[in-house]
Amino acid sequence: MFKYIPLIALLYFFAGCNSAGKQVEVDNAKMDSLKAELLRVDNGWSQLSQKKGYYHTRVDYAADSSIEFEEHVMPIIGKAAFIDYSAKHPDSNFCLGWKPLRAEVAASGDLGYTFGAFAYYTKTLFGKDTIFYGNYVTVWRRQPDGKWKFVVDGGTDTPARVESLK
């Protein structure tokens, strides 16, 4: 049941994305441009994560009130909590990379999500290289300065490599 929390949060954010009460539509060309932009942002974060470490790059892509879900741990809530977590947990013992496969943007143009596949490279307790695969969803909100920041992020393991990561 808990693995559906990110999906519920995604639906909640899309339902409330037009808090001003008036519908603002973005034309199709602009919508395609926003989707492409969101895919570039997500992919850029993945590339930076693989170079500099996930925990340290996450802070740069998080909105102030972001929530991150991971399996078997409590959610991390708020950018300040990400900063604290990064200081206490080295990300030099693993590498997390992902590939966004799809992006959607709300008609208002200020909220969107990306969905994709990830690969988590680490070592077992005995020092053997191992890889975990999975899917993820990230909900993004456009900030007043025009940048996309994530507001909800989470994923779950899959039993095998997702073909798009080959």
Summary of the structure (lengths in Angstrom):
residues: 166
radius of gyration: 16.2
end to end distance: 30.3
largest distance: 57.6
contacts: 456
relative contact order: 0.20
helix: 36%
strand: 36%
